Amino acid sequence: MPPIPARRLLGSAAFCAAIAGFSVALASGFDFPPKRADLSDADMKRVADVTPPTNDFSKAEQYEAMQAGGATSIDPITQDSFSHISATIPFEEEQPFRLGNALFKKLWVSAPSSTQASDGLGPLFNARSCMSCHLNDGRGKPPEGGVSATSMVLRLSRPAATPEEQRGITEAQIVNFPDLIYGHQLQDLAVPGLPSEGKMAIRYTEEPVALGDGETVLLRRPTYEVTDLGYGPLDPATTLSPRVAPAMIGLGLIEAIPEADILAHADPDDANGDGVHGKAAIVRDHRTGKVALGRFGWKAQNASVRDQSADAFSNDIGISNPDRPDPHGDCTKAEAKCQEMPTGVQKRLGREEAPGPILDLVTFYSANLAVPARREASFPVTLLGKKIFYESGCISCHVPKFVTRRDSLDKAQSFQLIWPYSDFLLHDMGEGLADGQQVGSASGREWRTPPLWGIGLTQTVSRHSFFLHDGRARNLTEAILWHGGEAQKARDAFTSLPKDDRQALITFLESL
């Protein structure tokens, strides 16, 4: 297969010019640095030397097996492989990591309770703990016939209905608008004495896809609806977006990637004509309200690990925190009985159910979960799969390497060569994966490129092999075949491969 030319990369200044209308709307708030300011000229050259994609597939690249740099875990592979502490954490910071781990696993209870430091659950909720969704700190899955959808939720949203609401999205003041009765997320659980909001129902239809060598793969297309609604009908304009819980590894390193390096891969107007756009998610930091680069969540709606943690506390568990202070969580005014339920706020402990120290510890834990080392990175079949992955154009979105900030606030993430295989930008993935739900900068067809590190350990850690935002893909081959839109060319390149080459590419992914 002849090499596919690497797409031309735009700097952040070109990116800002390409979406000038948006930057004008945000006025002076939309100013990202055009280049890194944390490096000396010598360091800048070092970064420029190590980050371009390789074209030598005869051997593994230097440091490639250590895909999170010095922070990589080299512990034996077990079901706990996503739960190890970053190797760069100093001894004196192991205690807050372990305290954060305990809080991550903590089961919250409804108020009032004798365990006053643990009450405040809900009143409407999807899970009682962070670990309930992120089993072994890994990836969630669809219910698959079970009674609980704990590691998968339905996000609810309606389009902007007025010019003022549209302005709120354009100016990144809000990412979308909740259902007037059920809020931002369908909560399928409730505290005693309160009806839950409803249940997620999934129906699958199978569709055959013929590969170039005659093999046929069956893809399952899901249809979602809500049953047993407890508070009346959904707004007809409300969209349903299923989301499985993502793996927790490497989050602090992702936050430490400089904005300029992510924006350098953006090409929203497809200036180079390769069919791959990539645009930044523009959001606001929960605490400061300042414009920030979204990089967490399926639609990159959160700018930091703390933002992601605060949202999960509020929406998934119904626990208030300094960044999401409502003790009734996602309960709306239309759910009057929910609003009347007691909360877990204890004045002697603070103004929230999870006061600042709790959010800080859970954030620290989440930011410092180690990425496991690669397996078999130098094996011939892995190197062949890597070559095919690169030449098929997959790295147009799944960018292999970055070097994190030297001045990162957390020294454990400072100046590391990492291999997340993502550009952390939004891409149109085609009608097949569209959920029809706008989330800030992301349209109903756009998704953030998920990082691929650790993907080969999904079965080991999470005990399943479901992929994509809603777990519809039952293996990596199905996940690739669902790619469309900007990824259509790469997907078609995969389908045209002979079976042995397709398996080699899968072997490469399984080594990550």
C-alpha positions in Angstrom: 0.0 0.0 0.0 1.5 3.4 -0.9 1.9 5.9 1.9 -0.8 8.4 2.3 0.6 11.9 2.6 0.3 13.3 6.1 -2.2 16.1 6.4 -1.0 19.6 6.6 -1.2 20.9 10.2 -2.5 24.4 10.9 -1.2 26.5 13.8 -3.6 27.9 16.3 -3.4 31.4 14.7 -4.7 29.9 11.5 -7.3 28.0 13.4 -8.6 31.2 15.1 -8.7 32.9 11.7 -10.7 30.0 10.3 -13.4 30.5 12.8 -13.2 34.2 13.0 -16.9 34.6 13.5 -16.7 32.6 16.7 -13.7 34.3 18.0 -15.3 37.7 17.4 -18.4 36.6 19.3 -16.2 35.7 22.3 -14.2 39.0 21.9 -11.1 39.0 24.0 -12.0 35.8 25.7 -10.9 33.6 22.8 -7.1 34.0 22.9 -5.1 30.8 22.8 -1.3 31.1 22.6 -0.1 30.6 19.0 2.8 28.6 20.2 4.2 27.0 23.3 5.6 29.4 25.9 6.8 26.8 28.4 9.9 25.7 26.4 13.3 27.0 25.6 14.4 27.0 22.0 16.5 23.9 22.7 13.5 22.1 24.2 11.3 23.2 21.3 13.7 21.6 18.9 13.7 18.4 21.0 9.9 18.3 20.9 9.9 19.0 17.1 12.3 16.1 16.6 10.3 13.4 18.5 6.6 14.2 17.8 6.2 13.8 14.0 4.8 10.4 13.0 7.4 7.9 12.0 7.8 6.4 8.5 10.1 3.6 9.7 8.2 0.5 10.6 11.1 -1.9 10.8 11.4 -1.6 14.5 9.6 0.0 17.5 10.4 3.7 18.1 12.5 4.7 21.0 10.4 4.9 24.2 7.3 3.7 22.3 6.5 1.0 24.8 6.4 3.6 27.6 3.3 5.2 26.2 2.8 7.6 29.1 6.5 8.5 29.3 8.0 8.2 32.8 4.4 8.0 34.2 3.9 4.6 32.6 3.0 1.6 34.8 5.1 -1.5 34.3 3.1 -3.6 36.7 2.0 -7.0 35.6 -1.1 -7.1 33.5 -4.2 -7.9 35.6 -7.8 -6.7 35.9 -6.3 -3.9 38.1 -4.0 -2.6 35.3 -5.9 0.7 35.1 -5.8 1.3 38.8 -2.1 1.8 39.4 -0.6 5.1 40.5 1.4 7.1 38.0 5.1 6.1 38.2 6.2 9.8 38.5 4.2 10.4 41.7 6.6 11.1 44.6 6.2 9.1 47.8 4.7 12.0 49.7 1.8 12.2 47.3 0.8 8.6 47.5 -1.5 9.2 50.5 -3.8 11.7 48.7 -3.9 9.3 45.8 -5.1 6.5 48.1 -7.5 8.8 49.8 -8.9 9.8 46.4 -9.2 6.1 45.5 -11.2 5.4 48.7 -13.6 8.3 47.8 -13.8 7.1 44.2 -15.1 3.8 45.6 -17.2 5.3 48.3 -20.9 4.3 48.3 -23.1 7.4 49.0 -26.4 7.0 50.9 -29.6 8.9 50.9 -30.2 11.7 53.5 -30.8 11.9 56.3 -28.4 9.2 57.6 -26.3 8.5 60.6 -23.3 8.4 58.3 -23.4 12.2 57.8 -20.2 12.4 55.8 -21.7 10.0 53.2 -25.2 11.1 52.7 -26.8 13.2 50.0 -27.2 10.6 47.3 -29.5 11.8 44.6 -32.4 12.3 45.1 -32.4 11.1 41.5 -29.2 9.3 40.4 -27.6 6.8 38.1 -25.0 5.3 40.4 -24.0 5.3 44.1 -20.2 5.6 43.5 -17.7 6.6 40.8 -16.5 3.0 40.7 -20.0 1.8 39.9 -19.7 3.4 36.4 -15.9 2.9 36.0 -15.5 -0.6 37.2 -11.7 -1.2 37.8 -11.3 2.4 36.5 -12.2 1.0 33.0 -14.7 1.4 30.3 -18.5 1.1 30.7 -20.8 -1.0 28.6 -24.5 -1.2 27.5 -26.9 -3.1 29.8 -26.9 -6.1 27.4 -30.2 -7.5 28.9 -29.3 -6.7 32.5 -31.6 -4.7 34.8 -29.1 -1.9 35.4 -27.5 0.6 33.0 -25.1 1.8 35.7 -22.1 2.3 33.4 -24.2 3.8 30.6 -26.4 6.9 30.7 -28.8 8.8 28.4 -27.9 12.5 28.1 -30.9 14.6 27.4 -30.9 17.9 25.4 -33.1 20.1 23.3 -31.9 22.6 20.7 -31.8 26.3 21.4 -35.3 27.7 21.1 -34.6 31.5 21.2 -32.0 33.9 19.9 -30.8 34.4 23.5 -30.3 30.6 24.0 -28.4 30.4 20.7 -26.2 33.2 21.8 -25.5 31.3 25.0 -24.1 28.4 23.0 -22.2 30.7 20.5 -20.5 32.5 23.4 -19.8 29.2 25.2 -21.8 30.2 28.2 -23.7 26.9 28.1 -23.2 23.7 26.1 -26.9 22.8 25.6 -30.3 23.0 27.1 -32.0 20.3 29.3 -35.4 18.7 29.0 -37.7 21.0 31.0 -38.9 18.1 33.1 -36.1 15.5 33.2 -33.0 17.8 33.0 -29.7 17.0 31.5 -29.6 13.2 32.1 -32.1 10.4 32.6 -31.7 9.1 36.1 -33.0 5.6 36.4 -32.6 5.3 40.2 -34.1 7.3 43.1 -33.9 7.4 46.8 -36.7 5.7 48.8 -40.1 7.4 48.5 -39.3 9.0 45.1 -40.1 7.6 41.6 -37.2 7.3 39.3 -37.3 9.2 36.0 -37.5 6.2 33.7 -35.6 3.4 32.1 -33.4 3.2 29.1 -34.6 0.8 26.4 -32.4 -0.4 23.5 -33.3 -2.3 20.4 -30.7 -3.6 17.9 -31.1 -4.4 14.3 -28.2 -6.1 12.5 -26.8 -4.9 9.2 -24.4 -6.9 7.0 -21.2 -5.2 5.8 -19.2 -6.8 3.0 -15.4 -6.5 3.1 -13.2 -6.4 0.1 -12.2 -10.1 0.3 -15.8 -11.3 0.6 -16.0 -11.7 4.3 -19.2 -10.3 5.9 -19.5 -8.6 9.2 -22.7 -8.0 11.0 -23.0 -4.5 12.6 -25.8 -3.8 15.2 -27.6 -0.5 14.9 -29.2 0.6 18.2 -32.4 2.5 18.7 -33.0 4.2 22.0 -36.2 5.1 23.9 -37.3 5.8 27.4 -39.9 3.7 29.2 -41.7 4.0 32.5 -41.5 7.8 32.6 -42.1 8.9 36.1 -42.9 12.6 35.6 -44.8 12.9 32.3 -43.7 12.9 28.7 -40.3 14.1 27.4 -40.3 17.3 25.3 -40.7 16.2 21.7 -37.6 18.3 20.9 -35.5 16.4 23.4 -32.7 14.2 22.0 -31.3 11.1 23.6 -27.6 10.5 23.5 -26.3 7.3 25.0 -22.8 7.5 26.7 -20.8 4.7 28.2 -18.3 5.6 31.0 -14.8 6.1 29.5 -11.6 4.5 30.9 -9.9 6.7 33.6 -6.2 6.3 32.6 -3.9 9.1 31.6 -6.3 12.0 32.2 -3.8 14.3 33.9 -1.4 13.8 31.0 -4.1 14.8 28.6 -4.8 17.9 30.5 -1.1 18.7 30.4 -0.9 18.8 26.6 -0.5 22.5 25.6 -3.4 24.1 23.8 -1.1 25.2 21.0 -0.1 21.6 20.2 -3.7 20.4 20.0 -4.8 23.4 17.9 -1.9 22.8 15.6 -3.9 19.8 14.3 -7.1 21.6 13.7 -8.2 22.2 10.1 -11.9 23.2 10.4 -12.2 24.4 6.8 -10.2 21.4 5.4 -7.6 23.8 4.0 -5.5 20.9 2.8 -8.3 19.1 1.1 -7.8 15.7 2.7 -11.4 15.4 3.9 -10.4 15.6 7.6 -11.4 18.8 9.4 -11.0 18.6 13.1 -12.1 21.6 15.2 -11.6 22.6 18.7 -14.3 22.4 21.4 -14.6 25.8 23.0 -15.9 25.7 26.6 -15.6 27.5 29.8 -13.8 26.4 32.9 -16.3 25.6 35.6 -14.6 27.6 38.4 -13.2 30.6 36.6 -15.7 31.0 33.7 -12.8 31.6 31.4 -12.8 30.3 27.8 -10.9 27.0 27.7 -10.1 24.2 25.3 -12.5 21.2 25.8 -10.7 17.9 25.9 -12.7 15.6 28.2 -16.0 13.8 27.6 -17.4 12.2 24.4 -18.0 15.6 22.9 -15.1 17.4 24.7 -17.5 19.4 26.8 -15.1 19.7 29.8 -11.8 21.5 29.9 -10.2 19.7 32.9 -10.2 16.6 35.0 -11.8 18.6 37.8 -14.6 19.8 35.5 -15.3 16.2 34.5 -15.2 15.0 38.1 -17.6 17.8 39.3 -20.1 17.0 36.5 -20.1 13.3 37.3 -20.6 13.9 41.0 -23.6 16.1 40.2 -25.3 14.4 37.2 -24.4 10.7 38.0 -24.6 10.5 41.8 -26.5 13.7 42.7 -23.8 14.9 45.0 -23.2 18.7 45.2 -19.7 20.1 45.1 -18.0 23.5 44.9 -18.2 23.6 41.1 -21.8 22.1 40.9 -23.3 23.3 44.2 -27.0 22.3 43.8 -27.6 19.5 46.4 -30.6 18.2 44.4 -28.4 17.4 41.4 -30.1 17.3 38.1 -33.6 17.5 39.7 -35.6 20.1 37.9 -38.3 22.5 39.2 -40.9 20.4 37.4 -39.9 17.5 39.7 -41.4 19.1 42.8 -41.2 16.1 45.1 -37.5 15.7 44.3 -36.9 19.3 45.2 -38.6 18.7 48.6 -36.4 15.7 49.5 -33.7 16.2 52.3 -30.1 16.8 51.2 -26.8 15.8 52.7 -25.5 19.3 53.3 -23.9 19.5 56.8 -23.0 23.0 57.8 -20.2 21.8 60.0 -18.7 20.0 57.0 -19.2 22.7 54.4 -21.8 24.1 52.0 -21.8 21.1 49.7 -22.3 17.4 50.1 -18.8 16.8 48.7 -16.8 19.8 50.0 -13.7 21.1 48.3 -11.2 18.6 49.8 -13.3 15.7 48.6 -13.5 17.0 45.0 -9.8 17.8 45.2 -8.8 14.3 46.2 -11.1 12.6 43.6 -9.6 14.9 41.0 -6.1 14.1 42.1 -6.8 10.4 42.0 -8.4 10.6 38.5 -5.6 12.7 37.1 -2.9 10.3 38.3 -4.1 6.8 37.2 -1.2 5.3 35.2 -1.3 4.2 31.6 0.0 0.6 31.3 3.1 -0.1 29.2 2.7 -1.4 25.6 2.8 -5.1 25.0 4.7 -6.7 22.0 5.4 -3.3 20.5 8.4 -4.6 18.6 6.8 -7.9 17.3 6.8 -8.1 13.5 3.0 -8.5 13.2 2.5 -5.5 15.5 4.8 -3.4 13.4 3.0 -4.4 10.3 -0.3 -3.4 11.8 1.2 -0.1 12.9 2.3 0.6 9.3 -1.1 -0.2 8.0 -2.8 2.0 10.6 -0.6 4.9 9.7 -0.8 4.5 5.9 -4.6 4.0 6.0 -4.9 7.6 7.3 -6.0 6.7 10.8 -3.4 9.0 12.3 -5.2 12.0 10.8 -7.4 11.9 13.9 -5.6 9.5 16.1 -2.4 11.6 16.4 0.3 9.3 17.9 2.4 11.6 20.1 2.6 14.8 22.2 5.0 16.2 24.7 3.3 17.6 27.8 3.9 21.0 29.3 7.2 21.6 31.1 5.5 24.0 33.5 2.5 21.7 34.3 1.1 22.5 37.8 1.4 18.8 38.6 5.1 17.9 38.2 4.1 14.2 37.7 2.8 15.2 34.3 5.6 17.6 33.3 7.5 17.2 30.0 6.6 13.7 29.2 6.6 12.1 25.7 3.2 10.4 25.5 1.4 8.3 23.0 -2.4 8.7 23.4 -3.3 8.3 19.7 -5.8 11.2 19.7 -5.9 14.8 18.5 -8.6 15.6 21.1 -10.5 17.5 18.4 -14.1 17.2 17.2 -14.8 15.3 14.0 -17.9 14.6 11.9 -18.2 10.8 12.2 -21.0 10.4 9.7 -24.7 9.8 10.0 -24.3 6.2 11.3 -22.8 7.4 14.6 -24.8 10.7 14.8 -26.9 11.3 17.9 -28.5 14.5 16.8 -27.4 16.3 20.0 -25.4 19.5 20.0 -23.0 19.9 22.9 -21.4 23.3 22.7 -19.1 23.4 19.7 -20.0 19.8 18.8 -22.8 19.2 16.3 -25.1 16.1 16.4 -22.6 14.4 14.1 -19.4 15.3 15.8 -17.4 13.4 18.5 -14.1 14.0 20.1 -11.4 11.6 19.0 -11.0 9.2 21.9 -7.4 8.2 23.0 -6.5 4.7 22.2 -4.0 3.9 24.9 -5.1 1.0 27.0 -7.8 -0.1 24.4 -6.2 -3.5 24.1 -6.8 -4.3 27.8 -10.5 -3.6 27.7 -11.4 -7.3 28.0 -8.8 -7.8 30.8 -9.9 -4.8 32.9 -13.5 -4.3 32.1 -14.4 -7.9 31.2 -16.1 -7.0 27.9 -15.2 -5.9 24.4 -17.8 -3.2 23.7 -16.6 0.0 22.0 -17.7 3.4 20.7 -19.7 6.0 22.7 -22.6 3.6 23.2 -20.9 0.2 23.1 -22.7 -0.9 19.9 -19.4 -2.3 18.5 -18.7 -5.8 20.0 -15.1 -5.8 18.9 -12.5 -3.5 17.3 -13.4 -4.5 13.8 -17.0 -3.4 14.2 -15.8 -0.2 15.8 -13.7 0.6 12.7 -16.5 -0.3 10.4 -18.9 2.2 12.1 -16.5 5.1 11.2 -17.9 7.4 8.6 -17.8 11.1 7.7 -14.3 12.4 8.0 -13.1 8.9 8.8 -14.7 7.3 5.7 -11.5 7.0 3.7 -9.6 5.4 6.5 -12.6 3.0 7.1 -12.7 2.1 3.4 -9.0 1.5 3.4 -9.5 -1.0 6.2 -12.3 -2.8 4.4 -10.2 -3.2 1.3 -7.4 -5.0 3.1 -6.8 -8.7 2.9 -7.8 -10.6 6.1 -4.2 -11.0 7.4 -3.6 -7.3 7.1 -6.8 -6.4 8.9 -5.8 -8.8 11.7 -2.4 -7.2 11.9 -4.0 -3.7 12.3 -6.2 -5.2 15.1 -3.1 -6.7 16.7 -1.4 -3.3 16.7 -4.5 -1.8 18.5 -4.5 -4.6 21.0 -0.9 -3.8 21.8 -1.8 -0.2 22.9 
